[in-house]
Amino acid sequence: MAQHKQFDVNLLRVFLAVCRTGSYTLAAEELDLTQPSVSNAISRFKAVIGEELFVRAGRNIKPTAMANYLYEQLNDSFTNIEQTISGLEGFDPITSERQFVILANEVVTHLLQNRLDAIIQDLSIEVIFREPPDFDDEIFEMLNLEQADIAIDIGLPRDNRFERELLIREPAVCVVSSKHPRIQQQITWEQFFAERHVLVKLRRFNLTAVDFISEEVLPNRKVHSSKSSMLTLLAAVSTSDAMGISPKNYASDFAQMFNLQLLPIPFKTKTLDIEVVWKKKHNRNPAHIWLRETILSINLQ
């Protein structure tokens, strides 16, 4: 950095916003600037640093290794400075207009969103649920760059940069049509593997839901169809003689709509441990504490 020129601290503010949002346009909206102003600020900051900061990835941009390093080094300090100057160390949900982003799959979103909406219906706070990326490192990257506040998911690997707390241990059940010609009220091991199955593949684990929860190696199953979501699995089961596996609470909510039987799985399975995951830097952040405590206080049983 040239010593005879005073560094424009506003460049840092723009740089951090672009990292956080992953977009010049979104950063411009957040900072109440024009998109060309943001682009110009990033060009100026790039000239100061002397290295590329962002690269194109389709229609989006991705931070380079240098940008990620700078974000890690600068964001906490800059956030603390902004909070101190603007007096935002406290958080009052009654007056706040804060927007939170939660990464959660369809099952978690179904269990949580309506309950959370009821809690904040008289507040100006906004909570947005978004589908998580397919890969763990992409989920962590979004949390790290503060493109999301928390992730609520199963099986995220341990990472020292992040905290976690159990939200719910969700058992799984077997789902079949109430009009199934061979299965009523219970199902045996032999029946389970004699019938055709509707499968949902958990993309992050490259496993079907059944293989993920089973505590033993299972025989091959006859496949009826493969679906991309739990809701389409339930719909397919309701109109066929096939069966599927679903989280119990989720299936219960749709059992009447799809005319389903919910039956115990005839082999040993583990629960789906759904956890709330967040960046350690937010441990003492009042807004994040409020969000986490609010979510963890919701009765999901």
Residue pairs with C-beta under 8 A, 6 or more apart in sequence:
1 7
1 48
7 48
8 44
10 41
11 41
11 44
11 45
11 48
12 45
12 74
12 78
13 31
13 78
14 27
14 31
14 33
14 38
14 41
14 42
14 45
15 41
15 42
15 45
15 53
15 67
15 70
15 71
15 74
16 71
16 74
16 75
16 78
17 27
17 30
17 31
17 38
18 24
18 27
18 38
18 42
18 54
18 61
19 63
19 67
19 68
19 71
19 75
19 145
19 146
20 27
20 30
20 75
20 145
20 146
20 147
21 27
21 30
21 147
22 60
22 61
22 62
22 145
22 147
23 60
23 61
24 35
24 38
24 39
24 42
24 61
25 35
27 33
27 38
28 34
28 35
28 37
28 38
31 38
42 53
42 54
45 53
46 52
46 53
49 66
49 70
51 64
51 66
52 64
52 66
53 63
53 64
53 66
53 67
53 70
54 61
54 62
54 63
54 64
54 67
55 61
55 62
55 64
56 62
63 71
63 145
68 144
68 145
71 145
72 144
75 146
76 281
82 88
83 89
89 286
90 286
91 98
91 285
91 286
91 287
91 289
91 290
93 120
93 123
93 125
93 290
94 123
95 124
96 123
96 124
96 125
96 287
97 124
97 125
97 126
98 125
98 126
98 287
99 125
99 126
99 127
99 128
100 125
100 126
100 127
100 128
100 149
100 150
100 287
100 291
101 127
101 128
101 130
101 147
101 148
101 149
102 112
102 127
102 128
102 129
102 130
102 148
102 149
102 150
102 151
102 152
103 130
103 131
103 132
103 133
103 139
103 142
103 143
103 148
103 150
103 151
103 152
103 153
104 112
104 129
104 130
104 131
104 132
104 151
104 152
104 153
105 131
105 132
105 153
106 131
106 229
106 230
106 231
107 170
107 230
107 247
107 250
108 152
108 153
108 274
109 129
110 250
110 253
111 168
111 249
111 250
111 300
112 129
112 152
112 295
112 298
112 300
113 127
113 129
115 298
115 300
116 127
116 294
116 295
116 298
117 127
119 294
119 298
120 126
120 127
127 291
130 148
132 138
132 139
132 142
132 151
132 153
133 139
133 142
134 203
134 204
135 204
136 156
136 157
136 204
139 151
139 153
139 156
140 156
140 159
140 161
140 162
142 148
142 151
143 149
143 150
143 151
143 162
143 277
143 278
143 279
144 161
144 279
146 279
149 278
149 282
149 288
149 291
150 276
150 277
150 278
150 288
150 291
150 292
150 295
151 276
151 277
151 278
152 167
152 274
152 275
152 276
152 277
152 295
153 274
153 275
153 277
154 272
154 273
154 274
154 275
155 204
155 205
155 212
155 273
156 164
156 275
156 277
160 280
161 279
161 280
162 277
162 278
162 279
162 280
163 277
163 278
163 279
163 280
163 283
164 275
164 276
164 277
164 278
165 275
165 276
165 292
165 296
166 273
166 274
166 275
166 276
167 274
167 275
167 276
167 295
167 296
167 300
168 274
168 300
168 301
169 271
169 272
169 273
169 274
170 247
170 248
170 249
170 250
170 271
170 272
170 273
170 274
171 247
171 248
171 269
171 271
171 272
172 209
172 213
172 245
172 246
172 247
172 248
172 265
172 269
172 271
172 272
173 245
173 246
173 247
173 248
173 251
173 262
173 263
173 264
173 265
174 187
174 192
174 243
174 244
174 245
174 262
174 263
174 264
174 265
174 266
175 233
175 234
175 237
175 243
175 244
175 245
175 246
175 251
175 255
175 260
175 261
175 262
175 263
176 183
176 187
176 195
176 237
176 242
176 243
176 244
176 260
176 261
176 263
177 237
177 238
177 239
177 240
177 241
177 259
177 260
177 261
178 259
178 260
178 261
179 259
180 241
180 243
180 261
181 241
182 191
182 195
182 241
183 191
183 195
183 243
183 261
183 263
184 261
185 261
185 263
186 263
186 264
187 243
187 263
187 264
187 266
188 266
189 266
189 267
191 266
192 243
192 265
192 266
192 267
193 218
193 219
193 221
193 222
194 222
195 222
195 241
195 242
195 243
196 221
196 222
196 223
196 224
196 240
196 241
196 242
196 243
197 210
197 221
197 222
197 223
197 224
197 242
197 243
197 244
198 224
198 225
198 226
198 227
198 233
198 236
198 237
198 240
198 242
198 243
198 244
199 208
199 209
199 210
199 221
199 223
199 225
199 226
199 227
199 233
199 244
200 208
200 209
200 226
200 227
200 228
200 229
200 230
200 233
200 244
200 245
201 207
201 208
201 209
201 226
201 228
202 208
202 209
202 212
205 212
209 245
209 246
210 218
210 221
210 245
211 218
213 245
213 269
213 270
213 271
213 272
214 267
214 268
214 269
214 270
215 267
215 268
215 269
215 270
216 267
216 268
218 267
224 236
224 240
224 242
225 236
225 242
227 233
227 236
230 246
230 247
230 250
231 254
233 244
233 246
234 244
234 246
234 251
234 254
234 258
234 260
235 258
236 242
236 244
237 243
237 244
237 258
237 260
238 258
238 259
238 260
245 265
247 272
248 262
249 300
249 301
251 260
251 262
252 262
254 260
255 261
255 262
276 292
276 295
276 296
278 288
278 292
282 288
